[in-house]
């Protein structure tokens, strides 16, 4: 790549690296780089953006649209799945509440029956004792 109008590095008076225009050296941008002017910085970054990279620096508009479409589709799928899970959860909660009501009703009925049996036994206990003593 020809960097005729690009930037190259050179040491500045403060001991840091300074990018200047001109030359064929490819410099990776890094924090703390200094340029002779804003135009030199713009030229450097424009040239750097045109280089071949192992990853895209800018996503093509069609790719971005596809990516967003894919993301939107995935979000819609997950939202629908979440809605179904919430619906199922509500149905399970209603079934559980109904089951608990039935269990409580049966428990009350069993308690009353058990109480009746205990009362009947208490009522017949003296008679049973009397019969045991007679024999």
HELIX and SHEET records of a PDB file:
HELIX    1   1 UNK A   38  UNK A   50  1                                  13    
HELIX    2   2 UNK A   61  UNK A  134  1                                  74    
SHEET    1   A 3 UNK A   7  UNK A  11  0                                        
SHEET    2   A 3 UNK A  17  UNK A  21 -1                                        
SHEET    3   A 3 UNK A  34  UNK A  35  1                                        
END                                                                             
